[in-house]
């Protein structure tokens, strides 16, 4: 996993799902991306609920942190970042 990929995706997941500053780790990101990949392999686009299930499953701190400022995280960007990893 490249630092840029992990950094950008981790940052957006923190904002979207309120994970602690130390989460998601590289291992957690891999599990989340693997889950998204399995959904895509079934021929459907992951929903926000799919993302929530995976993030909350693999990141115990999800939903517990709050970050200030404007959050520009959206589902499309999460898909694009995960797709970068899936293609590798």
C-alpha positions in Angstrom: 0.0 0.0 0.0 1.5 3.4 -0.9 1.7 6.1 1.7 -0.5 8.4 -0.5 -3.2 5.8 -0.9 -3.3 4.9 2.8 -3.0 8.5 3.9 -5.8 9.9 1.7 -8.2 7.0 2.2 -7.5 6.9 6.0 -8.1 10.6 6.3 -11.4 10.5 4.5 -12.6 7.5 6.5 -11.6 9.4 9.7 -13.8 12.3 8.6 -16.7 10.3 7.3 -16.9 7.7 10.1 -15.2 9.4 13.1 -12.4 7.0 13.7 -9.6 7.8 16.3 -6.5 9.5 15.0 -4.6 6.2 15.0 -7.2 4.4 12.9 -7.6 3.1 10.3 -4.3 1.3 10.2 -2.8 -0.1 7.0 -4.1 -3.6 8.0 -7.6 -2.2 8.7 -7.6 -0.4 5.3 -6.7 -3.6 3.5 -9.6 -5.4 5.1 -12.0 -2.5 4.3 -10.8 -2.4 0.7 -11.0 -6.2 0.4 -14.6 -6.0 1.5 -15.4 -3.3 -1.0 -13.7 -5.4 -3.7 -15.9 -8.4 -2.9 -19.0 -6.2 -3.2 -17.8 -4.9 -6.6 -17.1 -8.5 -7.7 -20.8 -9.2 -7.1 -21.6 -6.6 -9.7 -22.9 -3.8 -7.5 -21.8 -0.5 -6.3 -21.0 -0.3 -2.5 -23.5 1.8 -0.6 -22.9 4.1 2.3 -24.3 1.3 4.5 -21.7 -1.1 3.0 -18.9 1.3 3.9 -20.3 1.8 7.4 -20.5 -1.9 8.1 -16.9 -2.5 7.0 -15.5 0.5 8.8 -17.3 -0.2 12.0 -16.4 -3.9 11.8 -12.6 -3.3 11.4 -12.2 0.0 13.3 -13.3 -0.3 16.9 -13.0 3.5 17.4 -15.5 4.4 14.5 -18.2 6.7 15.6 -16.3 8.0 18.6 -14.2 10.8 17.3 -15.3 14.2 16.0 -13.3 16.3 13.6 -14.0 20.0 13.2 -14.0 21.9 9.9 -15.7 21.3 6.6 -16.0 17.7 5.6 -15.8 17.2 1.8 -15.8 13.4 2.1 -18.3 11.7 -0.2 -19.1 8.2 -1.3 -17.8 8.7 -4.8 -14.3 9.7 -3.5 -14.2 6.7 -1.2 -15.0 4.5 -4.2 -12.2 6.1 -6.3 -9.6 5.7 -3.5 -10.6 2.1 -2.9 -10.6 1.4 -6.7 -7.0 2.6 -6.9 -6.0 -0.2 -4.5 -8.2 -2.8 -6.0 -6.5 -2.4 -9.4 -3.1 -3.1 -8.0 
